[in-house]
């Protein structure tokens, strides 16, 4: 029993550094919790049959948790997609239409096909569903749809409330964590949509989700005009609604995708 506790504790500490590599633990759970509220009965049953008692919110962090296991290193590039600055919407979508490398876009499409395939084994479905939940969340975090040369803002160093940080980390978790809410509290605070709004968002192709994140990322880059720029209350005030909108859209888009897969 003592050995088991040590392994669990070690796993927790191993996991913590990776929690900031996507939306962060809280952000992903918010997306998952919102998605859960919009599942059809049929999709809810299918998700239950795959995940058992694991909720979408709790499953959302698995793809970051397993970064501590070297055998899953091949999944690293599934979490993001890189683009050059200044692409028009037409150029952006033309690139995606021809995209064949391993990135978030190609792997979302791959996973969707695998989950629709009746020959996919149960253990594979568990992994693919957990990955899909996570990656859909990832592509709504603007810095996951951005530049390769600065690693999605990881090399854009800033001061967040006088603490060393970077643009990626600010958008992964700092903005959201600063609200001091649990993922269920946060979800309830922002999860307000009309049926017409949900229908419109869920009709959007995945390429539109990515382009929206890309345009936000382009704006965020332009706002950083000096090394280690100081960001604090004003930055949070000006940007928290953008983060909230992306979390909400992520949840609605994920629900629509799950409803389509299991409908």
Backbone as CSV, one residue per row, in Angstrom:
resi,resn,N_x,N_y,N_z,CA_x,CA_y,CA_z,C_x,C_y,C_z
1,UNK,0.833,-1.203,0.000,0.000,0.000,0.000,0.873,1.261,0.000
2,UNK,1.958,1.235,0.813,2.862,2.376,0.866,3.488,2.628,-0.495
3,UNK,3.859,1.547,-1.196,4.465,1.677,-2.515,3.477,2.299,-3.500
4,UNK,2.219,1.878,-3.444,1.186,2.417,-4.331,1.021,3.909,-4.114
5,UNK,0.995,4.317,-2.841,0.849,5.741,-2.520,2.031,6.539,-3.058
6,UNK,3.243,5.948,-2.978,4.423,6.647,-3.480,4.337,6.833,-4.993
7,UNK,3.864,5.798,-5.684,3.729,5.878,-7.142,2.706,6.940,-7.525
8,UNK,1.579,6.954,-6.809,0.540,7.947,-7.092,1.069,9.349,-6.858
9,UNK,1.771,9.542,-5.740,2.306,10.853,-5.415,3.333,11.285,-6.449
10,UNK,4.193,10.349,-6.857,5.189,10.656,-7.869,4.522,11.056,-9.180
11,UNK,3.453,10.352,-9.544,2.732,10.650,-10.779,2.145,12.047,-10.741
12,UNK,1.633,12.442,-9.578,1.067,13.779,-9.443,2.132,14.839,-9.681
13,UNK,3.317,14.654,-9.057,4.373,15.641,-9.220,4.901,15.660,-10.651
14,UNK,4.963,14.490,-11.283,5.397,14.430,-12.666,4.411,15.170,-13.547
15,UNK,3.129,15.068,-13.224,2.094,15.658,-14.062,2.074,17.174,-14.003
16,UNK,2.380,17.742,-12.847,2.204,19.181,-12.646,2.912,20.051,-13.680
17,UNK,4.161,19.805,-14.044,4.806,20.678,-15.006,4.129,20.675,-16.367
18,UNK,3.460,19.580,-16.705,2.850,19.488,-18.014,1.466,20.107,-18.057
19,UNK,0.925,20.432,-16.896,-0.436,20.963,-16.860,-0.540,22.296,-17.560
20,UNK,0.571,22.986,-17.747,0.534,24.298,-18.386,0.821,24.221,-19.880
21,UNK,0.814,23.021,-20.467,1.206,22.892,-21.850,0.034,22.890,-22.810
22,UNK,-1.172,23.105,-22.352,-2.326,23.242,-23.225,-3.187,24.345,-22.634
23,UNK,-4.539,24.172,-22.600,-5.316,25.164,-21.877,-4.935,25.148,-20.407
24,UNK,-4.279,24.117,-19.969,-4.073,23.910,-18.543,-5.181,23.018,-18.028
25,UNK,-4.972,22.430,-16.885,-5.944,21.494,-16.315,-7.333,22.112,-16.206
26,UNK,-7.388,23.332,-15.690,-8.681,23.981,-15.472,-9.388,24.272,-16.785
27,UNK,-8.667,24.849,-17.745,-9.279,25.197,-19.022,-9.847,24.004,-19.758
28,UNK,-9.084,22.911,-19.791,-9.569,21.714,-20.478,-10.829,21.154,-19.798
29,UNK,-10.850,21.195,-18.489,-12.031,20.685,-17.784,-13.250,21.570,-18.028
30,UNK,-13.034,22.862,-18.162,-14.139,23.769,-18.472,-14.730,23.413,-19.830
31,UNK,-13.864,23.236,-20.826,-14.328,22.848,-22.163,-15.111,21.543,-22.095
32,UNK,-14.571,20.563,-21.379,-15.248,19.269,-21.257,-16.587,19.369,-20.558
33,UNK,-16.652,20.157,-19.496,-17.894,20.316,-18.739,-18.968,20.986,-19.591
34,UNK,-18.576,21.990,-20.365,-19.530,22.657,-21.252,-20.005,21.690,-22.327
35,UNK,-19.098,20.936,-22.914,-19.480,19.960,-23.946,-20.488,18.961,-23.403
36,UNK,-20.265,18.503,-22.190,-21.160,17.515,-21.583,-22.594,18.021,-21.504
37,UNK,-22.762,19.324,-21.341,-24.104,19.889,-21.187,-24.888,19.921,-22.491
38,UNK,-24.223,19.684,-23.619,-24.891,19.772,-24.918,-24.896,18.451,-25.695
39,UNK,-24.580,17.347,-25.034,-24.620,16.047,-25.709,-26.053,15.588,-25.930
40,UNK,-26.275,14.923,-27.045,-27.562,14.260,-27.259,-27.598,13.007,-26.392
41,UNK,-28.785,12.471,-26.092,-28.858,11.232,-25.307,-28.050,10.093,-25.924
42,UNK,-28.079,9.999,-27.253,-27.364,8.922,-27.925,-25.850,9.093,-27.770
43,UNK,-25.379,10.308,-27.931,-23.953,10.562,-27.778,-23.526,10.367,-26.324
44,UNK,-24.360,10.778,-25.388,-24.039,10.608,-23.969,-23.885,9.127,-23.631
45,UNK,-24.762,8.301,-24.160,-24.683,6.868,-23.917,-23.414,6.283,-24.520
46,UNK,-23.076,6.713,-25.740,-21.878,6.195,-26.400,-20.616,6.587,-25.640
47,UNK,-20.563,7.826,-25.178,-19.419,8.283,-24.394,-19.310,7.481,-23.101
48,UNK,-20.444,7.233,-22.471,-20.475,6.442,-21.241,-19.967,5.022,-21.490
49,UNK,-20.342,4.436,-22.610,-19.911,3.083,-22.935,-18.398,3.011,-23.165
50,UNK,-17.810,4.113,-23.603,-16.368,4.134,-23.839,-15.596,4.515,-22.578
51,UNK,-16.017,5.579,-21.918,-15.256,6.110,-20.779,-15.695,5.556,-19.428
52,UNK,-16.825,4.881,-19.389,-17.312,4.371,-18.114,-17.686,5.518,-17.192
53,UNK,-17.168,5.511,-15.981,-17.502,6.542,-14.999,-16.617,7.792,-15.103
54,UNK,-15.726,7.808,-16.073,-14.863,8.977,-16.277,-15.636,10.031,-17.065
55,UNK,-15.772,11.212,-16.505,-16.497,12.281,-17.185,-15.652,12.875,-18.305
56,UNK,-16.297,13.598,-19.209,-15.566,14.284,-20.272,-14.577,15.274,-19.663
57,UNK,-15.011,15.979,-18.638,-14.140,16.963,-17.987,-12.883,16.310,-17.439
58,UNK,-13.025,15.178,-16.765,-11.865,14.517,-16.174,-11.008,13.830,-17.238
59,UNK,-11.639,13.355,-18.304,-10.886,12.720,-19.393,-10.056,13.733,-20.164
60,UNK,-10.419,15.003,-20.071,-9.793,16.038,-20.901,-8.311,16.242,-20.629
61,UNK,-7.823,15.848,-19.459,-6.418,16.076,-19.113,-5.508,14.874,-19.348
62,UNK,-6.089,13.764,-19.780,-5.284,12.548,-19.963,-4.132,12.781,-20.938
63,UNK,-4.382,13.504,-22.020,-3.351,13.692,-23.047,-2.156,14.486,-22.544
64,UNK,-2.330,15.296,-21.516,-1.197,15.969,-20.884,-0.567,15.080,-19.817
65,UNK,-1.411,14.348,-19.102,-0.908,13.462,-18.048,0.091,12.451,-18.599
66,UNK,-0.199,11.881,-19.783,0.659,10.816,-20.300,1.950,11.348,-20.929
67,UNK,2.161,12.669,-20.916,3.436,13.204,-21.382,4.589,12.773,-20.485
68,UNK,4.263,12.288,-19.296,5.305,11.786,-18.392,5.773,10.385,-18.774
69,UNK,5.092,9.764,-19.731,5.432,8.406,-20.167,6.078,8.471,-21.559
70,UNK,7.379,8.139,-21.666,8.094,8.274,-22.941,7.455,7.544,-24.119
71,UNK,6.750,6.459,-23.867,6.157,5.706,-24.973,5.064,6.485,-25.695
72,UNK,4.614,7.584,-25.084,3.595,8.422,-25.720,4.189,9.689,-26.337
73,UNK,5.497,9.768,-26.430,6.132,10.974,-26.983,5.670,11.279,-28.405
74,UNK,5.271,10.259,-29.136,4.850,10.458,-30.526,3.598,11.323,-30.634
75,UNK,2.891,11.507,-29.516,1.663,12.307,-29.534,1.930,13.802,-29.384
76,UNK,3.156,14.192,-29.160,3.472,15.585,-28.861,2.942,16.555,-29.913
77,UNK,3.166,16.250,-31.178,2.775,17.176,-32.247,1.281,17.153,-32.547
78,UNK,0.529,16.289,-31.860,-0.919,16.242,-32.055,-1.612,17.418,-31.373
79,UNK,-0.919,18.126,-30.512,-1.542,19.149,-29.665,-1.619,20.532,-30.310
80,UNK,-0.981,20.741,-31.447,-0.898,22.094,-32.001,-0.737,22.028,-33.514
81,UNK,-0.803,23.200,-34.138,-0.539,23.313,-35.565,0.135,24.665,-35.799
82,UNK,1.173,24.681,-36.620,1.952,25.893,-36.852,1.586,26.569,-38.172
83,UNK,1.629,27.900,-38.143,1.368,28.689,-39.351,2.299,29.894,-39.394
84,UNK,2.547,30.386,-40.598,3.272,31.640,-40.771,2.347,32.805,-40.428
85,UNK,2.939,33.944,-40.146,2.163,35.156,-39.903,1.507,35.648,-41.188
86,UNK,0.416,36.381,-41.024,-0.151,37.163,-42.119,-0.879,36.405,-43.198
87,UNK,-1.338,35.194,-42.925,-2.067,34.436,-43.938,-3.490,34.958,-44.076
88,UNK,-3.965,35.046,-45.309,-5.376,35.347,-45.536,-6.193,34.111,-45.186
89,UNK,-7.489,34.292,-45.034,-8.334,33.138,-44.735,-8.272,32.112,-45.859
90,UNK,-8.228,32.599,-47.111,-8.155,31.686,-48.254,-6.854,30.889,-48.246
91,UNK,-5.731,31.562,-47.968,-4.439,30.868,-47.921,-4.391,29.878,-46.762
92,UNK,-4.940,30.290,-45.640,-4.982,29.446,-44.449,-5.737,28.150,-44.744
93,UNK,-6.905,28.275,-45.360,-7.726,27.090,-45.631,-7.167,26.256,-46.776
94,UNK,-6.481,26.897,-47.689,-5.806,26.143,-48.757,-4.712,25.259,-48.173
95,UNK,-3.986,25.801,-47.206,-2.958,25.019,-46.531,-3.582,23.800,-45.851
96,UNK,-4.679,24.012,-45.135,-5.322,22.900,-44.437,-5.847,21.848,-45.408
97,UNK,-6.335,22.285,-46.540,-6.881,21.341,-47.525,-5.810,20.384,-48.025
98,UNK,-4.556,20.843,-48.027,-3.452,20.003,-48.497,-2.619,19.435,-47.352
99,UNK,-2.998,19.729,-46.129,-2.210,19.336,-44.962,-2.140,17.817,-44.825
100,UNK,-0.925,17.303,-44.720,-0.748,15.857,-44.558,0.268,15.522,-43.474
101,UNK,0.766,16.541,-42.749,1.738,16.274,-41.696,1.007,15.962,-40.392
102,UNK,1.760,15.541,-39.406,1.173,15.197,-38.111,0.981,16.469,-37.291
103,UNK,-0.263,16.894,-37.152,-0.571,18.082,-36.365,-2.003,17.961,-35.836
104,UNK,-2.446,18.972,-35.133,-3.765,18.900,-34.499,-4.889,18.712,-35.516
105,UNK,-4.781,19.356,-36.657,-5.845,19.274,-37.659,-5.954,17.882,-38.264
106,UNK,-4.837,17.359,-38.734,-4.888,16.036,-39.368,-5.274,14.959,-38.354
107,UNK,-4.861,15.137,-37.095,-5.147,14.112,-36.108,-6.579,14.180,-35.574
108,UNK,-7.166,15.361,-35.532,-8.594,15.417,-35.203,-9.381,14.632,-36.243
109,UNK,-9.069,14.868,-37.512,-9.771,14.151,-38.583,-9.523,12.647,-38.512
110,UNK,-8.290,12.267,-38.197,-7.956,10.849,-38.048,-8.742,10.213,-36.905
111,UNK,-8.773,10.873,-35.768,-9.457,10.320,-34.596,-10.949,10.191,-34.850
112,UNK,-11.540,11.194,-35.475,-12.969,11.132,-35.793,-13.265,9.891,-36.633
113,UNK,-12.426,9.641,-37.632,-12.617,8.461,-38.482,-12.478,7.174,-37.674
114,UNK,-11.532,7.133,-36.763,-11.322,5.936,-35.946,-12.503,5.689,-35.007
115,UNK,-13.049,6.745,-34.444,-14.190,6.583,-33.532,-15.466,6.188,-34.280
116,UNK,-15.552,6.555,-35.537,-16.710,6.160,-36.348,-16.574,4.720,-36.863
117,UNK,-15.355,4.225,-36.912,-15.085,2.893,-37.440,-15.535,1.827,-36.443
118,UNK,-16.476,1.009,-36.832,-17.013,-0.023,-35.931,-15.995,-1.106,-35.611
119,UNK,-14.887,-1.151,-36.361,-13.854,-2.160,-36.118,-12.830,-1.703,-35.074
120,UNK,-12.894,-0.440,-34.662,-11.944,0.065,-33.675,-12.189,-0.601,-32.328
121,UNK,-11.144,-1.120,-31.721,-11.260,-1.845,-30.462,-11.544,-0.897,-29.297
122,UNK,-12.139,-1.445,-28.242,-12.544,-0.644,-27.098,-11.377,0.128,-26.483
123,UNK,-10.230,-0.539,-26.299,-9.109,0.146,-25.673,-8.589,1.288,-26.546
124,UNK,-8.707,1.126,-27.864,-8.328,2.207,-28.770,-9.337,3.347,-28.708
125,UNK,-10.601,3.003,-28.589,-11.632,4.029,-28.499,-11.441,4.900,-27.262
126,UNK,-11.044,4.276,-26.168,-10.808,5.040,-24.935,-9.706,6.073,-25.170
127,UNK,-8.598,5.636,-25.754,-7.488,6.551,-25.997,-7.891,7.641,-26.989
128,UNK,-8.553,7.244,-28.078,-8.908,8.216,-29.105,-9.922,9.236,-28.593
129,UNK,-10.869,8.805,-27.802,-11.857,9.748,-27.284,-11.205,10.735,-26.321
130,UNK,-10.344,10.243,-25.456,-9.624,11.141,-24.544,-8.792,12.148,-25.329
131,UNK,-8.122,11.674,-26.375,-7.314,12.571,-27.197,-8.169,13.602,-27.913
132,UNK,-9.293,13.171,-28.456,-10.165,14.099,-29.181,-10.659,15.206,-28.260
133,UNK,-11.111,14.829,-27.084,-11.604,15.812,-26.110,-10.517,16.853,-25.841
134,UNK,-9.297,16.386,-25.681,-8.191,17.282,-25.347,-7.780,18.158,-26.523
135,UNK,-7.615,17.558,-27.690,-7.096,18.306,-28.840,-8.091,19.353,-29.321
136,UNK,-9.381,19.041,-29.257,-10.383,20.060,-29.606,-10.245,21.254,-28.669
137,UNK,-10.014,20.980,-27.390,-9.745,22.078,-26.466,-8.491,22.841,-26.856
138,UNK,-7.432,22.114,-27.199,-6.159,22.739,-27.561,-6.307,23.759,-28.688
139,UNK,-7.023,23.393,-29.741,-7.058,24.271,-30.916,-7.899,25.523,-30.687
140,UNK,-8.574,25.600,-29.550,-9.279,26.830,-29.205,-8.419,27.744,-28.333
141,UNK,-7.250,27.257,-27.915,-6.273,28.094,-27.219,-5.438,28.735,-28.320
142,UNK,-5.523,30.062,-28.497,-4.912,30.702,-29.668,-3.454,30.375,-29.898
143,UNK,-2.674,30.210,-28.823,-1.250,29.983,-29.007,-0.924,28.555,-29.441
144,UNK,-1.937,27.726,-29.598,-1.740,26.393,-30.178,-1.948,26.410,-31.685
145,UNK,-2.304,27.577,-32.218,-2.501,27.730,-33.662,-1.691,28.966,-34.065
146,UNK,-0.370,28.828,-33.965,0.473,30.017,-34.125,1.842,29.644,-34.678
147,UNK,2.864,30.356,-34.286,4.183,30.255,-34.912,5.018,29.065,-34.421
148,UNK,5.752,28.497,-35.368,6.704,27.444,-35.012,7.955,28.024,-34.372
149,UNK,8.439,29.174,-34.883,9.741,29.688,-34.465,9.805,30.093,-32.992
150,UNK,8.667,30.466,-32.398,8.696,30.802,-30.974,7.927,29.780,-30.144
151,UNK,7.701,28.605,-30.755,7.025,27.508,-30.057,5.674,27.960,-29.479
152,UNK,4.892,28.589,-30.334,3.556,29.004,-29.916,3.553,29.999,-28.768
153,UNK,4.520,30.917,-28.780,4.587,31.936,-27.738,5.399,31.546,-26.526
154,UNK,5.915,30.319,-26.486,6.723,29.896,-25.337,8.024,30.689,-25.229
155,UNK,8.497,31.247,-26.362,9.722,32.039,-26.347,9.448,33.540,-26.365
156,UNK,8.178,33.910,-26.233,7.825,35.323,-26.089,7.719,35.590,-24.591
157,UNK,8.811,36.052,-24.004,8.884,36.179,-22.552,8.212,37.470,-22.078
158,UNK,7.436,37.336,-21.014,6.712,38.469,-20.435,6.823,38.406,-18.912
159,UNK,6.367,39.459,-18.274,6.229,39.487,-16.819,4.729,39.436,-16.522
160,UNK,4.294,38.395,-15.825,2.891,38.286,-15.438,2.792,38.617,-13.953
161,UNK,2.237,39.792,-13.640,2.189,40.272,-12.258,3.575,40.176,-11.611
162,UNK,4.579,40.656,-12.370,5.972,40.752,-11.918,6.662,39.397,-11.751
163,UNK,6.063,38.350,-12.303,6.693,37.029,-12.298,7.070,36.646,-13.729
164,UNK,8.246,36.050,-13.899,8.670,35.638,-15.229,7.702,34.615,-15.818
165,UNK,7.320,34.824,-17.054,6.397,33.911,-17.715,6.602,34.057,-19.227
166,UNK,5.682,33.546,-20.001,5.718,33.712,-21.443,4.291,33.775,-21.967
167,UNK,4.146,34.204,-23.192,2.812,34.444,-23.738,1.975,33.164,-23.777
168,UNK,2.615,32.059,-24.074,1.897,30.782,-24.116,1.328,30.436,-22.738
169,UNK,2.145,30.546,-21.722,1.697,30.199,-20.373,0.578,31.115,-19.875
170,UNK,0.659,32.384,-20.241,-0.409,33.310,-19.852,-1.743,32.824,-20.393
171,UNK,-1.729,32.360,-21.653,-2.987,31.911,-22.264,-3.354,30.485,-21.898
172,UNK,-2.378,29.677,-21.570,-2.680,28.326,-21.094,-3.494,28.359,-19.812
173,UNK,-3.013,29.135,-18.849,-3.650,29.025,-17.548,-3.760,30.286,-16.729
174,UNK,-2.790,31.208,-16.883,-2.743,32.358,-15.979,-4.025,33.184,-16.011
175,UNK,-4.516,33.473,-17.212,-5.749,34.259,-17.334,-6.924,33.568,-16.644
176,UNK,-7.012,32.257,-16.853,-8.138,31.488,-16.323,-7.981,31.262,-14.830
177,UNK,-6.785,30.855,-14.410,-6.549,30.591,-12.988,-6.761,31.843,-12.145
178,UNK,-6.506,33.008,-12.745,-6.637,34.271,-12.024,-8.081,34.569,-11.604
179,UNK,-9.033,33.860,-12.195,-10.440,34.083,-11.846,-10.839,33.375,-10.545
180,UNK,-9.983,32.461,-10.070,-10.170,31.785,-8.786,-11.502,31.030,-8.702
181,UNK,-11.796,30.274,-9.757,-13.019,29.475,-9.798,-12.659,28.017,-10.072
182,UNK,-13.476,27.096,-9.583,-13.335,25.694,-9.960,-13.841,25.537,-11.391
183,UNK,-13.553,24.392,-12.003,-14.008,24.223,-13.384,-15.526,24.176,-13.488
184,UNK,-16.194,23.660,-12.469,-17.668,23.647,-12.510,-18.228,25.050,-12.303
185,UNK,-17.629,25.813,-11.405,-18.064,27.197,-11.193,-17.826,28.036,-12.447
186,UNK,-16.668,27.838,-13.048,-16.313,28.600,-14.239,-17.269,28.274,-15.389
187,UNK,-17.546,26.989,-15.570,-18.447,26.567,-16.641,-19.822,27.200,-16.484
188,UNK,-20.333,27.186,-15.269,-21.638,27.789,-15.011,-21.630,29.294,-15.257
189,UNK,-20.495,29.916,-15.019,-20.400,31.371,-15.166,-20.385,31.818,-16.625
190,UNK,-19.927,30.958,-17.547,-19.801,31.382,-18.952,-20.688,30.598,-19.919
191,UNK,-21.319,29.540,-19.466,-22.044,28.663,-20.381,-23.461,29.177,-20.660
192,UNK,-23.508,30.212,-21.489,-24.796,30.779,-21.889,-24.808,30.903,-23.409
193,UNK,-25.626,30.083,-24.055,-25.759,30.114,-25.508,-27.220,29.936,-25.873
194,UNK,-27.586,30.417,-27.046,-28.929,30.188,-27.569,-28.885,28.993,-28.515
195,UNK,-30.010,28.338,-28.747,-30.023,27.239,-29.723,-29.518,27.671,-31.096
196,UNK,-29.880,28.892,-31.513,-29.437,29.380,-32.821,-27.918,29.552,-32.849
197,UNK,-27.376,30.046,-31.764,-25.927,30.232,-31.669,-25.206,28.900,-31.720
198,UNK,-25.705,27.920,-30.954,-25.078,26.596,-30.966,-25.156,25.966,-32.344
199,UNK,-26.287,26.124,-33.005,-26.444,25.551,-34.339,-25.443,26.170,-35.311
200,UNK,-25.274,27.479,-35.214,-24.337,28.174,-36.095,-22.908,27.707,-35.843
201,UNK,-22.514,27.654,-34.579,-21.147,27.231,-34.253,-20.887,25.794,-34.663
202,UNK,-21.875,24.924,-34.459,-21.664,23.506,-34.733,-21.718,23.173,-36.220
203,UNK,-22.164,24.111,-37.025,-22.118,23.928,-38.472,-20.756,24.297,-39.046
204,UNK,-19.966,25.007,-38.265,-18.654,25.444,-38.739,-17.716,24.256,-38.926
205,UNK,-17.000,24.204,-40.042,-15.982,23.154,-40.196,-14.811,23.409,-39.257
206,UNK,-14.030,22.383,-39.019,-12.889,22.494,-38.106,-11.926,23.580,-38.568
207,UNK,-11.803,23.766,-39.876,-10.915,24.803,-40.404,-11.290,26.181,-39.872
208,UNK,-12.573,26.437,-39.677,-13.010,27.725,-39.142,-12.585,27.909,-37.689
209,UNK,-12.638,26.823,-36.907,-12.190,26.921,-35.508,-10.732,27.363,-35.470
210,UNK,-9.929,26.723,-36.310,-8.505,27.019,-36.323,-8.237,28.435,-36.809
211,UNK,-8.960,28.873,-37.820,-8.727,30.223,-38.333,-9.103,31.275,-37.292
212,UNK,-10.160,31.042,-36.545,-10.531,31.967,-35.472,-9.401,32.071,-34.444
213,UNK,-8.847,30.912,-34.044,-7.738,30.915,-33.081,-6.513,31.606,-33.667
214,UNK,-6.256,31.363,-34.933,-5.110,31.975,-35.617,-5.212,33.494,-35.638
215,UNK,-6.382,34.017,-35.955,-6.546,35.469,-36.016,-6.375,36.094,-34.634
216,UNK,-6.835,35.403,-33.598,-6.625,35.894,-32.230,-5.137,35.893,-31.904
217,UNK,-4.445,34.797,-32.249,-3.006,34.698,-31.983,-2.240,35.816,-32.678
218,UNK,-2.615,36.127,-33.913,-1.956,37.206,-34.639,-2.084,38.536,-33.886
219,UNK,-3.258,38.783,-33.353,-3.500,40.002,-32.582,-2.667,39.995,-31.296
220,UNK,-2.603,38.861,-30.627,-1.870,38.769,-29.360,-0.377,39.016,-29.567
221,UNK,0.176,38.489,-30.652,1.581,38.718,-30.946,1.880,40.205,-31.122
222,UNK,1.009,40.899,-31.856,1.239,42.308,-32.151,1.197,43.182,-30.896
223,UNK,0.510,42.717,-29.881,0.382,43.498,-28.648,1.650,43.468,-27.796
224,UNK,2.495,42.478,-28.027,3.745,42.390,-27.266,4.810,43.143,-28.044
225,UNK,5.157,44.317,-27.553,6.024,45.226,-28.304,7.410,45.411,-27.692
226,UNK,7.658,44.770,-26.536,8.969,44.919,-25.905,9.329,43.648,-25.140
227,UNK,10.629,43.410,-24.960,11.052,42.206,-24.225,10.530,42.218,-22.789
228,UNK,10.085,41.062,-22.345,9.577,40.889,-20.981,8.564,41.973,-20.610
229,UNK,7.664,42.203,-21.536,6.615,43.202,-21.311,5.796,42.854,-20.068
230,UNK,5.460,43.865,-19.300,4.719,43.649,-18.061,3.224,43.543,-18.346
231,UNK,2.640,42.424,-17.916,1.208,42.173,-18.071,0.601,41.962,-16.695
232,UNK,-0.546,42.566,-16.473,-1.189,42.383,-15.170,-2.681,42.630,-15.286
233,UNK,-3.241,43.448,-14.403,-4.685,43.624,-14.319,-5.302,44.100,-15.640
234,UNK,-4.648,45.060,-16.292,-5.219,45.592,-17.527,-5.260,44.533,-18.621
235,UNK,-4.216,43.726,-18.704,-4.195,42.667,-19.712,-5.319,41.672,-19.443
236,UNK,-5.477,41.298,-18.197,-6.547,40.374,-17.829,-7.915,40.964,-18.175
237,UNK,-8.099,42.226,-17.838,-9.375,42.902,-18.115,-9.676,42.921,-19.610
238,UNK,-8.656,43.196,-20.418,-8.845,43.326,-21.866,-9.009,41.989,-22.579
239,UNK,-8.551,40.886,-21.953,-8.490,39.626,-22.684,-9.322,38.484,-22.099
240,UNK,-9.825,38.622,-20.906,-10.516,37.487,-20.293,-11.761,37.094,-21.073
241,UNK,-12.441,38.058,-21.686,-13.633,37.708,-22.459,-13.268,36.896,-23.697
242,UNK,-12.111,37.197,-24.287,-11.652,36.410,-25.432,-11.407,34.967,-24.999
243,UNK,-10.725,34.806,-23.871,-10.476,33.459,-23.350,-11.785,32.741,-23.047
244,UNK,-12.716,33.436,-22.421,-14.008,32.822,-22.089,-14.769,32.404,-23.343
245,UNK,-14.741,33.257,-24.363,-15.421,32.923,-25.617,-14.812,31.681,-26.257
246,UNK,-13.489,31.571,-26.200,-12.819,30.411,-26.782,-13.114,29.138,-26.000
247,UNK,-13.183,29.239,-24.689,-13.554,28.090,-23.872,-14.975,27.645,-24.187
248,UNK,-15.873,28.607,-24.306,-17.275,28.293,-24.593,-17.419,27.672,-25.979
249,UNK,-16.779,28.269,-26.963,-16.842,27.713,-28.320,-16.217,26.326,-28.365
250,UNK,-15.130,26.132,-27.612,-14.506,24.816,-27.564,-15.464,23.762,-27.063
251,UNK,-16.204,24.080,-26.009,-17.173,23.138,-25.466,-18.317,22.852,-26.419
252,UNK,-18.837,23.889,-27.048,-19.949,23.719,-28.001,-19.486,22.954,-29.231
253,UNK,-18.303,23.290,-29.743,-17.771,22.566,-30.902,-17.524,21.097,-30.569
254,UNK,-16.968,20.837,-29.399,-16.711,19.451,-28.996,-18.007,18.663,-28.888
255,UNK,-19.019,19.258,-28.290,-20.314,18.572,-28.196,-20.879,18.274,-29.570
256,UNK,-20.800,19.245,-30.470,-21.308,19.021,-31.827,-20.580,17.902,-32.539
257,UNK,-19.256,17.840,-32.337,-18.456,16.790,-32.958,-18.807,15.423,-32.386
258,UNK,-18.954,15.328,-31.082,-19.325,14.065,-30.443,-20.727,13.637,-30.851
259,UNK,-21.641,14.572,-30.947,-22.992,14.253,-31.393,-23.001,13.725,-32.831
260,UNK,-22.106,14.295,-33.641,-22.021,13.862,-35.047,-21.395,12.469,-35.156
261,UNK,-20.349,12.240,-34.356,-19.662,10.934,-34.384,-20.586,9.811,-33.920
262,UNK,-21.295,10.057,-32.838,-22.085,9.004,-32.210,-23.589,9.110,-32.488
263,UNK,-23.933,9.980,-33.435,-25.354,10.194,-33.742,-25.968,9.067,-34.554
